[in-house]
Amino acid sequence: MLTGKPARTRGLFIVVLLLLGSVLSAQQPGRRDVSGETARSSVSWVTDSVIYEIYPRSFSARGNFDGVTERLDELKELGVTLLWLMPIHPISREKKKGSIGSPYAVRDYYGINPDYGTRNDLRRLVDETHKRGMRIIIDIVINHTGWDSVLMKEPEFYQRDASGRIVSPHDWTDVAALDYRNQKLRAYMIEMLKYWLRELDLDGFRCDVAGEVPTDFWESARAELEKVKPNIVMLAEADKPELLVHAFDLDYAWPFHAAINDVFAGGSPATTLRKTWERERADYPRRAIHMRFWDNHDEERAIARFGKRGALAASALVLTMDGVPLLYNGAEAGDATESGAPALFERLPVFWKIAERRPEFRRFYQAMIALRREHAALRQGETTWLANSEETRILTYIRRTAEEEFLVAINASNRPFAGSVDLQNASSFDEVTSNAAWTEGSARQQARLPALSLDSWGFRIYRLTVHR
């Protein structure tokens, strides 16, 4: 989360900040290299998840918890399994951005934003989510608070400059930076997190700016939280490998997201994605899990960045790649309503009726999520990249378990492709790209592999039919 920067600039700034931090950390003596370690083990419902991010202010016309509860059946039908509510706490008014303020400028960690409803309304939302076999987490923002936070009565909780004044992190002027050298602050935050697990039976937390809160705090917090509720999920908004050793189940694949932007919108070669993925594998502990995304509340909407067909192609990549995929509310309707800054600080509901003009979007997501749910290779399989005859714009890779194997081919460009993929047992693959309405080219006759043809922004999925 960054407050107060233009949406596209803010997303790029996050990536630059994270990459710069990695470089600087690597130069520090004694920096912990976790590439030889193993990531913490997560329960299968975490690794099999499809996450759906909800901005309660924008998700429904009502703009509250009840507006989310009313649409739970639609989310269940879509196939998502883990709901993430953006911050549900009261918003600070002092130094606020926009007419309403940022949900990431928290006034009271124990409070509920009255615009969203009551504690009982939130409890009902959690209960109804669980009744449908889905899980739900809330966004927790403990790197900083709003300037009128109730914690201001504990001034020693905050970072200060040389003159003794409380400071903002970075240039986020609507929030004040917390100081985790203070043990009392640490104890307060752990008790607060335990409170929300006990009070609402939540399934975990998405942790904002997690990489700027000390790792040892998160490790202590995780141990304490599991005493309240084992098998929770902890999602770190960070690209910091050490967080996945003990504290977090998964983190943001920020560099991979930046590569998606570079390739699908910036004209970079498609090989950028493979190289980014390889760097990720080299830097992170073994079996690390990343949340992959093409769209979220910090970005200009994907449909605006990539166009309709490009957004679906980027979605196909994320939904067939290793890791856990994220959908941001409205993506399934083809919505282009912004929620990143400055829209983050206003009331701009998702325009759900646009689905009437873009019915292929919901069909696409429903079919792709179902395909992922039905096949372990697309959820937890190994990833192997394949060469093809035009790698500057075509992505080809295998997802494989001992029982099954899939080949995915994606055109990351606005020009049709006719060529081939480097595949040994090509005759054993049959195309399973279903629901042809989502992309025009998939309805046409396809020559047998290794020959491969793709429309602009097209994609195809093949399954190995002969067990080896």
N, C-alpha and C positions, 0 to 999 in steps of 0.2 A: 504494500500500500504506500502510495505517495499522495499527499494532499496538495491540491492547488496548482498542479502543472497540467498543461494541455494533454489530452488523453494519449495521443500517439507519442508525443515527446516523453511523457511520464513513463510509458512502458519501455521505451528505448533507454531512458535514464536508469531504470531499475537494472536492466541487463548490464549496462556499462558500469554501474556502481558495483554489481556483484562480481563481474569479471575483474575489475580493478582491485576489488578487495581480495580476490583469490591470488592475484599477482603479488600484491603487497604482502599478503600472509605468507606466501611461498618464500619470500625473501627474509622472513623473520626466523632467527635461529630457534631450533627446537619446535618448530611447527609440526603438529601431529600429522603424519601421513597415514591415512586410513585405507589406502588402496589395497593393502595386503590383508585387511581385516574382513570380517563378515558382517553384513548388516543385520540388525535385529530381525528376528522371525516374526512375521505377522500372520494372524488368523486368515483363513481362506476367504472369508467374506470381505476382507479388506482388499486382498489382491484381485478378487473377482469383481470389484465394485465398478459401477459407472456413476460418477459424482455429478450432481446437478446443483449449480450455484443459484441461490435465490436472493434477490434484493427485495425484501418485503415491501419497501416503499413503491417499487415499480412493478412488481410481479402481477398485481391485480388492480382492478379499478378501485377496490376498497383500500388498497395500500396497507394492509395489516395482516395479522396472523390468521384471522378467519378467512381472508381472501386466499391464503395459501391452503388452508385446510379444505376449502371447497374444491380445490383442483387436484387433490391427492390422487383421485382415481385416474385422472389423465396422466399424471406422472408415472403411476404404476403401470398403466397401459403402454406408455412410451418405453418402459424397460429400465429406467434409472433405479438405482438401489440405495444410494446414499445422498441425502439432501444436506446441503450446507447453507445455513442462514447467515447472511452478512450481519454485521453487528446489531444486536437487539437492545443495546443499552441506551439510556438517555444521552442525547447529544449536547455537547457544550455550546453555549451561546457566545461566550467571550471570544473575540477574534475569529468568529466563525466565517467560513467561506460560503458564498451564495446566500440565498434567502432562507435556507433551512440549516445548513451546516453539514459537515462530513460525518458519516456514521463512524468514522475512525478517530473522531475526537470525542472520547468517552468521558462522561461526567460522573457516572457512578457504576462501578462494576457489579454491584448487587441490585441495580435497578433495571426496570423495563421501560423502554421508550413508550410513553403513553400514546403516541400516534399509532403504535402497532397493536395496542390492546393491553390486556392485563396478564398477570402471571398465570391465571387460570386459562386464559386464551392460549398462551404458549404451551401450557401443560396439555391442553386438549390437542393441539397440533402434534406434539410429540407422541401422545398416546395413539392418535389416529394414524400417524405414520407407522408406528410399530405394528398396529393391527393389520396393516397391508403388507407386512413383511419387509418394509424398508427401514433404513436407519437414518439418524439425523444428528448433525453436529452444529455448533454455533461458532461464529467468528470471535476470537478473543484477541484483544489489542493491548498488550502489556508492555510494549516498548516505550509508550508515551501516553499521556492523558490530555484532555482538554484543559484550558487555562482556568476554568472554574470547577475543576474536579473536586470531589470531596476529599481527595488525597492531598490537596494543597494545605490542609491543616497539619500535614506532616512534611514540612519543607525539606527535611533531610532526605526525603525520598527522591529528590530531583537533582539532575546535573546542573552545574553552575559554571559560569565563565570566571575569568581572573578577577573580575570586580564583584563577584558574588551573586550575580543575577542568574535566575533560572533561564536555561537556554532551550531552543527548539532543536530537534534533530534535523540535520541537513537544512533545507530552506522551507520546511513545513511549518509555517508561522502560526498555524491554528492549533498546534499541539506543543506540549512541554515534555522534554526528555527525562525518563526515569533513570535512576542510578542503582544498578544492581550490586554495587559494592556494599549496599546497606542490607544487613541481614534481616532486619525487621520488615523491609519491603518484600524480600523474598518469601518470608513466612506468610505475609499478608496475601500474596498472590497465589501461593499454593493452597491456602485455606479457601480462597475465593473459588478456585477451580474445582476443588473438592465439593464445595457447596452446590455448584451447578449440576454436578453429577448426581449428588444425593437428592437435590430438590426436584429435578426434572427427568431423571433417568436418561440423560443424554448419552450418545454413543461416542463422544469425544469432542475434539476441538480442531478448528483450523486456526493456526497461530500466526498472526500478522507480524511481518518483519522479524521472523523468528531468528534469523541469522545475526541480528544485532543485540539479542539478549544472550547472555553467557550460556554456553553449552552445558556447563555443570549445573546451572539452575534448571534447565530443561530435564536433565537426567534425574535430578532429585525430585522434580515435580512428577515425572512419569512414574517413578517408584511409588510415590505417595498416592497418586491417582489410581493406580492399579489395586491398591488396598481397598478403595471404595468400590471400583467396578473393573474387574479384569476384562481383558479383550476389548478395550476401547481402541479408537483410531486417533492418531495424532498426525496432522498434516502441517508441514512447515512451509511458510512462504519464504523460501530461502533456496540458495544454491550453495550449500555448505556441507561437504561430505561427512564431516564428523557427527553431524546431527543424526544421521541414520544408523549409527552404530548402536546406541542405547536408547535415545530419547524419542525419535520419530519413526513412524511407519513409512512415510513417504514425504517427498518434498516437491517443489516446483521445478519442472524441467525448463528453467528460464533460458539457458543457452539454446536448447532445441527450439523453443518458441521463437527466439530471435532469428534462428535459422529459417523457420517457416516463413516469417515475415520477409526475410532477405530473398528467399527463393520465389515465393508465390507473389510477392508484390514488388520486390526490389531488383529483380533481374539477375540475382546471383545464380550460379550453376547449381543444379540439383544435388551434386556431390557435396555441397556444403552441409546438407543434412546428415549424410553418412559420416563425414569427418567429425561433425559435432557429436554425434552419437558415439563414435569411437573414443573421443576425448572424455566423454562422460563415463564410459566404461573403464577407462584407464585411471581416472581420478577417484572414483567412488568405491566404497567397500563392495565386496562380492555380494551378489543378489540384492543390491539396492533397488528400491522401487521409486519411480518418479511419477508424479501426476503430469500428464501431457495435455496440452490445451492449444487451441487456435483462437480462442475468444474468452475474454473475462471482463470484469468490471474495471480493470485498469487500462483497457485498450479501446480504441475506436472499434466498432463492431466489425467482425470479420467480413461480413457481406459488403461493407463499405471499403475495406482494404483490398479484398480479392475479387469482388463481384460475386454474383450468385453461384456460377459454376465453379469458380475458384474456391469459394468458401466450402462447397461440398467436397471438392477434391482434397482440400486441407483437412476436412473432417474425416474423410476416408483414411487418410494417413494416420491421424491420431487414434481412430477407432480400431485400426488393425495393427498398430505398433505396440511394442511391449510397454508396460507401465499401466497406470490407471487413467482412463480418459475423463475429462471434465466437459460438461455442457453448461453454458451460461444461459440463464432464463431468456426465453424468446427465440433462441437459435432454431428450435424445432418448427417455428412458424416462419422463419426467414425474416425476422424482425430486424430493423436497422436503427431502432431508437437507442440513442446513446445513454450511457449511465456513468462513463468515466468523467473525470474533471473536464469542464466545469459542471457537466450534467449531474455528476455525483452529488452535488450540493443542492439539487432542485428536485421537483416532483415531475417525473416524465414516465408515465406508465408504458409498459410494453404494449405495442399495437398488435394485439392478437389477431385482429380481423384481416391482417395482411395475409394470413394463411389461406384465405380464399383465392388469392392470386398466385400463391406459391405452395400448392398442395404437395409438390414433390419433396419438400423439405421434411415434413413429418413422416412421409412414407420412407424416405431415405433413413432417417434416424431410427425409426422403429425397426426397419429391416436389418440395419447394420448392428444395432444393439442386440437384436435377437440372434443374429449370426454369431456375434461374440459370446453371448451367453451359452449357446449350444455347443461351442467348440473350445475346449481347454487350450488348444494350440494358439488361439487368438487372444487368450487371456494371460496365460502363463508360459507359453512356449518360448523356446530359444529363437533368437532373431539372427538370420544370416543374410547379408546383402549379396545380391547377384549383379554381375555385369550385364550390360545390354548395349545395343548398337548406338545409343545416343544418350550417354549418361549425364550430359550437361542439362537435360531437362526431363529425363525419365527416371523414376524411382522403381526399382524392382528388388524385392526381398522375400525371404521365406520365413514363416512362423511354424515351428516344429515342436512336437512332443514325440514320445516313443510310439504313440498310437496313431497320430495323424499329422498332416503337413499341408500348409497353404502357401500359395504363391500370390503375392499382391503386386500389381503394376499400376502406377499412377503417373499421369502426364501433368507435370507441374508447369505447364506453359499454355499459351493461347493458340498454339499451332498443332494440327493433327500430327500423329506419328504413325509410321509404318516401318517396322524393323524387326528385331529379334532379341531374345533374351538368352543368356548363356545358361542353359539348363540341360543336364545330362539325361534324365529320364522324362523328357518332355511329353512323350506319348501317354504317360500315366496320369496326367492332369486333366481334369474336366472343369469347365467354367461353372462357378456357382454364384456369379454376380446376379443377384435376384432383383426383382422389382424394377424392370427395365425403364420405368417411367422417370427414374431419377436422373438418368443421363441418356441422351438420344442414341449415342453410338452403341450402347450395350445391347440394343435390339437387333443390330445387324449381325449377319453371319460372321463368325470369327474363324480365321484359319487356325489349324492346329499348331500348338506350340512346337518348336520355339519361335515360330512366326508370331508377331504381336502387332496389333493395331489399336490405337487409342485416339478418340476424338480430342479436341482441345479440352483441357482440364478433365479428361476422361480417366476412368480407372476400371480395372478388372480384377476379379478374385477367382483363383483356381484351387481346387482341392485334389490332392493326390488320392487316386482311387485304388491303387494297388499297394497293399501293405508290404513293406520290404523287411 
